[in-house]
Amino acid sequence: HIKVRNGVLNQVTEMTIPFKIEAPWYRSVSAYIIYSIALILCIYFIVVLNTQRLKSLNIKLEGVIKQRTAVIAEQVDLLEHQKKEITDSINYAKGIQDSILPEIKDIQEVWKDTFVFFQPKDIVSGDFYWYKKISEHEFLIACADCTGHGVPGAMVSLMCSNLLRKVILEEKCDDPGLVLDKVSKDLLIRLDGQDETVNDGMD
């Protein structure tokens, strides 16, 4: 609203000029729309980048897992192969140990109702039985339990079986007490080369 005075005519003129003050451009509706679109685009690009990063990380992890799995599978195959070789060796040793055991039919020629229950704890063991007929009415039979289980016990049982055979058949000793004494002494002599104290034996 404007008032104008004319000094000559002494007149006052009033005038109204309408106007409107608009908001700056960065506070306009168009600006807010642009801001919203820009924010959405930023969020979208952040999500896309994170998704690509996670996919890349997953691919790397899958590669590492496949590599580790291949290594584990190779080690499992190696262990299974080694286990098979060890088991085959022990089974072969069982065949050797079984070969020193007397035939049950030889014992049944003297004792017809005799049976043998032989069930080792492991594939091979320190247990064995021994039989030899020395005359028409005499025979020697032994049921022995050697020190140790498994392979160590089987090795001691082979030694003790051979010593029984040596003392009885080669040295012609048929007295049970003397046989056990000779076997014990011979076993100590054979094991005397060990650095540690010898605790191996046969019951």
Salt bridges, closest charged atoms under 4 A:
GLU14 OE1 - HIS1 NE2 3.48
GLU14 OE2 - LYS3 NZ 3.74
GLU85 OE2 - HIS81 NE2 2.88
ASP88 OD2 - LYS84 NZ 2.99
ASP98 OD2 - LYS94 NZ 3.48
GLU171 OE2 - LYS166 NZ 2.62
GLU171 OE1 - LYS182 NZ 3.73
ASP186 OD2 - LYS166 NZ 3.57
